[in-house]
Amino acid sequence: MYKFLEQTVEGYMTRNVSTVQRDQNLLALSEMFEQDDFNSYPVEDDGQVVGIVTKFDILKCFAFTPSQMLPRYHDLMSRKVGDVMTPEFIYVSPETRLTRVLQIMVEHRIRSIIVLDSSQKLVGIVARQDVIVALKATAND
């Protein structure tokens, strides 16, 4: 278990990350979620990460409000990712220790964290499953 204390994001992150554009509609995003079985995507604009969008962000669109008791599916699904994404997102660097990632995930109840390099370019994503893999891999040490 002591070996886990030394592990960093770089050794466990997913490097080939699918991203979405802020002008993509929610129907296309929903299809991507279904096809890839991911829970979130980084949102890029001109090669820079400008936010994160999750399955929950789509679900929030369908929450009942006094003005709209029954949201219309096709109307909502034509909205753009930029309308529902979270522009303030948590990110880590490849050098961040997995103990810190685990702490962030628990504190913020998030499933994955974007990984940016020193020039703020997307280099990966680290998910709960990656942390579990690291814990298991270092359990016998």
DAWOZI-V993118 format. One line per field, one symbol per residue. phi: phi as a letter, one per 40 degrees, with the letter a starting at -180 (. if undefined). psi: psi as a letter, one per 20 degrees, with the letter a starting at -180 (. if undefined). burial: I if it has 24 or more other ideal C-beta (glycine too) atoms within 12 Angstrom, else O. Layout:
phi=???
psi=???
burial=???
//
This chain:
phi=.ccddccbddcbccccbcbbbccccccccdccdcccfcbabcbbafgbcbibbbdccccdccccbdcacbdcdcccccccddcbccccbcbbbdccccccddcccccbfbcabcbbcccgccbiabbdccccdccccbccc
psi=hhhhhiqrhhiiqphnpprrqhjqrhgggghggggilriqqqpqoljqpiaqprhhhghhhjpqrhinhnqpghghiirqghhirohoqprrrhipqhhggggggghilqhqpqoqahjkqpiaqprghhhggggghjhj.
burial=OOOIOOIIIIIIIIOOIIIIIIOIIIOOIIOIIOOOOIIIIIIIOOOOIIIIIIIOIIOOIOOOOOOOOOOOOOOIOOIIIOIIIIOOIIIIIIOIIIIIIIOIIOOOOIIIIIIIOOOOOIIIIIIIOIIOOIOOOOOOO
//
